[in-house]
Amino acid sequence: MALPKTLLDWLDSRTGWRAGRHALLEEPIKAGVGWWFVTGSVLLMLLAVQFITGIVLAMFYVPAPDHAYDSIRYIMERLTFGPILRGLHFFGASFIVVAAVVHMLRVVALGSYKKPREVTWITGVVLLLLILGFALTGYLLPWDQKAYWATTVTINIAKSGPLGEQVAGLLQGGTTLGALTLLRWYAAHVFLLPAALIGFVVAHLYLMRRHGISGSVEPVAGPAKPFYPYHAIKDTLVGAAVFALLLTFAVMFRAPLDPIADPSDATYVPRPEWYFLSLFQLLKYFPGPLEPLATMVIPGVVVGLLLLLPFLDRRPDRHFVKRPRVIASFGVIGLGIVALTYLGLKDSPAHADPGNWGPLPIAGQTFVQDKRCQTCHAEGGTAGVFEEIRIRRDPEWIISHARDPEIINPGTREVPEGGMSEGQARSVLSYMEKVRVGAPAAQVSEQTRSVALVLGTYCANCHMIDGEGASSAPDLTRAGAARDREWLHEWITSPEDVDPFASMPAFGSALSAEEMNALVDYLARRK
């Protein structure tokens, strides 16, 4: 045993590792530091998870518009544990935002921002902004519809600022979002922001160790104890529980991926992640020239007050009962954010869930198997099989082609058994989009498939359901919430008997009794 001890002594003389271990693990923690003081360690653990998963994802991601989407597909479908890896990174962003807010609220509730910890608080606020910056710059990287249009909105918001055109030009790099934009956001996400984050994390931890943990608001009698093992065990247990929950999300839920970005689809209404939803909702109440109030003034005032909090509240009292103005202010701001987020969720457009097979893609999966499609889209045929097609055309072209295959080259081929109806064509498009995003194949009952075929054949040309289809007639997603079974049956059978001015055709003679009953039952259950 002499040799290892001699080696450790030699290593300590060269590196001072024993002093480092002492400073890191044996810091005296005052009595009264309980479970609420683990929030910072949980946040640090989640940041480490994001760094590790981000590094691995960067090894397979290609920051170019022609390949970014497919590189995400590769990670999700071909890379071993790829879905879990991306899930940890995707859901980890939400976990970090929640952990950062909880940590900030704990500091506010216990008055831990007061003298001599003013600069510690300021670095923490900057860290919160950097975390939100990571979430924002990570938007564009998948290069799907949500990424593209949410980033477009972000750049348009930036234009409303005092240096709008300059900032927008720096973010965008051109007249439209493209390769230069993607490269700039990628560089910010993997180089600029990580460097800033590491610097501020180090500064925050140094200041925390310099001034010590604030402890309980009222002095607690008892001797100080070393960080390890007394408080380290609390950090470890809570951190392990949070990571287990994050891993459960990554395993149980598929990280979403919308259809590939389509700059020509101006009808797509972007829906931000929940932690930005309050800001997007706020924009609705400040239209036109008032927009800078929602994008710059109000958020700027809130951030400024956060940074100045230690200097605005300079009294030594730490108990929340003795700081009613501070607690009430945070309560009002918190309630405002929650209310705006709730309203934003209610107002969010009904985009199709990429991982959910609604009735239209289920119908489309059947439609593509008949002769109208298999004449060309088959093994050895003149066009690729559907499972291998990568959509490059805009939706209207695909719908037109499905309805009349001769659109590719008129007069060169016979239309097999005629074209499809618009509803069938939209169902084929929905199926192709599910294939494109790599959604697992749907396993449904024959009854559900039968109803889906009716919806795809007769309804999708006018109605939308689960975010897919046309929008010239009422949305059927929650048809049962507004109408009962008897009304639906009578309306579908003969709309003019319900409303003499109805423009919808009657389907009483087009559907069999079994199809009609199955359709009505299906719609009535959708509440």
N, C-alpha and C positions, 0 to 999 in steps of 0.2 A: 504493500500500500504506500510505500515511501515514494515510489516513482510518480504516481498520479498526484500526490500532494506536492511534490517538488515541481511537477509540470504546471500545476495550478498556481503555485507561488510565482513561478517564472512568468506565466501568462498575466498574472495580476500586476507584477512589477512593470510589465510592458504596456498593459492596457488599462489597468485600474478597474477591472470588471467587478471586483468586490465592492468598491465604493459606488459604482453604478447600480449594482443590485441593491445595496443598502438604500440609496436615494430613491430607487424605483419601488421597492416592496416594503420598506420598513418605515415609511413616513408615519409619524404619529398622528392618529385620528382622534380628535377630541370626543368625549362622551356625548351621546345624543345624536350621533350621525347614524341614521337608520336606513330603511329600505328606500325612502324617497330619493336618496342621494345616489342611486344606481343609474339614473336616467342618462347622465353624461357617458357612462361606460357603455350603455346599450347603444347610444348614438355612435360612439367610436367603433363598436363592433360592426354595426351596419355599414358604416363608411368603409371599413376594411373589406366587407363582403362585396360592396360595389366595386372597389378597386380591383380585387382579385378576379371577379367575374368579368369586369370590363376589359381587363388585360387579355383574358382568354378569348372573349368575343372579338376583340380587335385583331387577333391572329387570323380570323376567318372572314372578317367583314371587308368589303371592297367599297370605298367611298367614291363611287362613280354612279351617275344616274342609270347607266345601262346595266349595272351589275349589283348595285346595293340591295335591291329587293330580292334578287335571286340568291345573294349571299346569306340573307336572313333565312330564306327558304332552305338553303343548304344546312344552316345551323339547326333549324327546326326538324329537318327530315333525315339528314345523313349523318350528322355529327353525333357520336356516342354521348349520351346524356345532354344533347344539345337543347331539347325543350326545357329541361330542368335548369340548365345554365342560363338560358335567356329568361326563364321565369323568375329565377333568383334576382337577376338584374332588373327586370321590368317591375315586379312587385316590390323589390327592394327600394325603388324610388319612392313609392307611397309610404313604405314603412319608415324611411328616413325622414320624410316630411312630418309624419305623425310624431316620431321620436323627438325631432328638433322642437316642435311646438310644445310637446309635453315637458321637455327639459326647460324651455324658456318659461313656461307657466310655473313650473316648480321654483325656478329662480325668483320670479316675480312674487309668488305667494309667500316665500320665506324671506323676501327682502335681501337676497344674496347679491344684488347688484350695488349695494351701498358701499360707502367708503370702507376699505381702500380698494375695492374691486371694480371701480368704474371702467378701467380699460379692459378688464376681463369681460365685462358685459358688452362693451363695444365690439370686441373681437368676436363674441358670440353672435351678435346681430349680423355682422359681416358674413360669418359662416352660414347663417340661415339664408342670406341672399345668394351666396355661392351655391348652396344646395338647390335653391330654386333655379339658378342659372344652369346647373347640370340638367335639371328636369326639362328646361326649355330647349337647350341645345340638343338634347337627346331626341326631341320630337322628330326632327327631319330625317334622322339617320335611316329608319326603315324604308323610306321612300315609298310609302303607301299613301292612299288618299288622305287619311287623317293627318299624316305627317306633312304632306305637301300643302294642304289648304290651311292647316293650323299655323304653319310657318308663314304662309302668305299673309294671313291676318296679322301675325306678330310684326311682320315687316311694315305692313300698312299702319299699324299702331305706332311703330317707331317714327314714321314720317310725320306724325302729328306733334312731335316734340320740338323744342327750340332749335335743335340741330338735326331736324328730321331727315332731310335729303342726304346729308353727310352720313348719318348713322345708318339709314336704310341702304345707302350705297355700299357702306362697309360690310353690312350683313348680307346683302344680296349679291353684289358684284356684277350685276347685269340688269337687263330689262325684265327678264323672267327668271324664275328659279331654275337653276341648272347645275352644271358640274362645278362651277366656281363657288356658287352658294353652298353646295353640299360640302365641298372641301373646307371652306371657311368655318362652317358650323362643326364639322368633324374635328378640325384643328383646335377649335375652342373647347370642345368636349373632352378631348383626350390629351391636350397639351397645356393650354392656357389655364383653364379652370382647375385641373388637378394640381398644377404648380402653386396657384394661389391658395387652394384649399390646404395643401400640405403646410404651407407657410403659416397660415392663420391657425391651423390645428396645433402646430408646434407652439406658436405664441400663446394660444389659449391655455394649453396644458402647462406651459412654463409659468404663466401668471397665476394659474390655479394653484400650482405647487408653491409658488413664492408667497402667496397670501394665505394659503391653506383653505380647507373646506369651511364654509361659513358655519355649518352646524345648525342645531335647532335654534328657534327664535328666543327661547328662554334658556338660560344656563342650566346644564345638567351636571349634577355632581358625579364625580368618578374619575379615575385615572384615564389618560389617553392610552390607546392601544395601537399597535402597528397595523398598517394597511393589510399586510399579509400575516395571518390568514383571515383575520376577523372580518374585514370589509370585503376582501377579495372574494370570499365565498358567496357573499350577496351578489356582487357583480356577475360572478360566474353562473349562478343559478338563474338569475333573471335573464342574462344574455343568452343562455342556452335555451330557455323557454321561448324567447322572442325568435331566435334563429329556427327553432323547431316549428314555430308557427309560420315563419316565412317559407321554410322548406315545404311545409304542407301545402301552402298556396301554390308553390312552383310545381309540385307533383300533381295536385288535384285539378288545377286550372291551367288551361292553355293560354300563354301570353298572346294577346290578340294581334292580328295582322290583317289590315284592310286590303282590298284590291290594290293593285299597283297604281301609283300616282298617274292621274290623267289630267294634264293641264287644260284640256279642252272641256272638261266637265265643270262648267261654271255653276251647275245646280247643286253641287255638293256643299252642304253647310257644315263647316268644321265644328267638332265638339271637343273641347280641350279635356285634359285629365281633370279629375275632381278638384285638385289643389289650385287650379287656375280658373275654375268655373265661376267663382265669385267676381273676379275681375272682368270676365267676359260678360257676365250678367249685368254688371255695373255699367258697361258701355251702352246698354239698351236705354238707360235713363238719361244719357247725355249725348243726344244725336248731333250730327253736323258740327258746327263751330264749338259746341260745348264738349266735344270728345276729349280734348286735352285735360279737362277736369278729371275725367275717369281714368285716363291713361297715365297722367303725369302728376297732377296736383294732389289728388286725394292719396294715392299710394305714396307720393313723396312726403306728404305731411305725416303720414303714419310712420314711415321709416325714420323720418327726422325726429319725431317724438320718441321713438324707441331708442335711438342713439343718444338722445339728450336725457333720458329718464333718470340716470343717476344724479344729474345736475339739477333736474327739476324737483326731485324728491330728495332733499339733503338732510332731512331730519333723521336722527339715529334710530328711531323706532322701526323695528322689523316686523312686528306682529301685524297680520293683515287687518285686524280690527282697528288698529291705529293708523291705517293708511287707506281710508275709504275712497278717496278720490282716485288713487292709482288702481285699486281693485275694481271700482265702478267703471273707470275708463276702459280697462281691459275687458270687462264684462260686456260693455256696449259694443266695442269693436268686435269681440268674439261672436256675439249674437248677430251682429250685422253680417259677418262673413258666413256664418251658418245659414242665415236666412237667404242671402244671395246665392249660396251654393244650392240650397233646396230649390229655390225658384229656377236656377239654371238647370237642375236635373229635370224639373217638370217641363221646361221649355226646350229641352234638347231634342233635336230632330230624330226621327225614327230611322236611323241608318240600319241596314242589315247587320246582324252580328256575324262576323266572318266565320266563327267557329260553330255556329248554330245552323243546322239544315232545316230551314223552313219548308213550307209546302211547295214553293216554286222550284227551288233546286232539286227537290225530290222528284217533281214531275219532269223537270228537264233531264234528269238522269235516265228516265224512261224514254223520253222523246228522242234522244240522240241515238238510241239503239235501233230505230226503225230505218226503213230503206231510204227515206229522204236524206238522212245523214250518212248512213253506212255505205251508200254508193261510192262516196269519196273518202270519208273519214274512217278507214279501216286498215288493218295490217296489209301492207302491199298496195294500198289505194293511192290515189293521186294527191291526197292531203293527209296530214297527221292525225293520229287517233286523239280523241278528246283528252284522255288522261295525260298526254304529253304536250298539249298545245299551251303555249305561253302567249297570253292575250297581248297583242300589240296594237290592235285597232280600237277605235272608240266604240262605245256601246251601240250607238245608232247604226254604225256600219255592220256590226255583228247581227243586230236585229234584222236589218234589211237583207243581209246575206242569208240568214236562216229562213226568211219568208220567201226569198227568191234567189236560189244559188247562182243564177246566171249573172248576178251583179258583179262577179269577179271578171267575167269576160263574156259579154252578151253574144248569144248566137253560137257559141262553141260547144254547148252541151245541152242535152235534154233535161228539163226539170223533172226529177223523179217524183212521180205521183203528186205533182204540184208543190207549191210552197207551204209553209206553216202559217197558222194564224198569228196575229201579233202577240197574243197571250202565250202561245207555245214558244214563240221566238224569245220572248222575255224570260220564260222558264229555262230555255237553253242557255241564255246569257247568265242567269243566276247560277246554274250548274257549273258553267265554265269558270265563273268567278270563285266558286268554292274550290274547284280543282286548282285554280291558280294560287290561292292562298294556302293550299296544302291542308285544308280542313279534312279531318278523318271522315271516311265514307259513312253515310247515314244508315243505320239499321232500324227499319220501321216495319210496322205490321202491314199486311195487305190492305186492311181497311184504311189506314192512314195514307198509304200510297194511292188508293182508289180516290179518296177525297182530294189529294194533291193533284191528281190528273184532271179532275173536274175543275179545280181552281185554276190550274195552268192553262186549260183549254178554253174555258168560257169567261173567267173573271179577271185574269191578269192583264188583259188588254186595256182595262179601265181602272181596276182597283189595285191598291197596294196592300200587302200583308207581310208583316215582319220586316218592313223596310225595303221590300222588293216588289217590282211590278210597276204599273202606271199610276198616275196620280190625278186622273181626270174625274174620278168618282170617290166616294167616301172610303177611308181606310178601314180594312176589315180586321186589323190586328186584334181589336177588342170589341168586335161586333156584338158579342153577347152581353157586354156591359150596358149597352144602350137599348137593345131589343131582345124580346123573349123568343122562344122557339116558334110559337104560333105565328107571330108577326113575320119572322124570317121566312117561314115556309110559305105564307101567303104572298109575301113580296117577291120572292124568287119565282114562284109559280106564275103569278100574273101581277106585275107592278101596277098596272092601270086600275086594278080592282081596289088597290089601296090608295093610290093617288092618280086621278085622271090626267094629271100633267106630267106623269113620270116619263123620263126619257130612256129608262133601262128596258131592254127587250125582255119578253117573257121566256122563261126556260122550262115551263111545265111540260111541254112536249119534247124538249131536247134531252131531258134527263129521265132516266128510269126511276121507278119508285124507290129502289134501293139507293141509287145515287143521290136522289133528292133528300131522303131521310138521313143518309150519312153526312151530306154536306150541311144540312140544317143543324144536326146534332153537334158537328164539329164547330161551326160558327157560334152556336149558343153557348158552348163551353168556354169560349175565349172571352174572358172578362177582365 
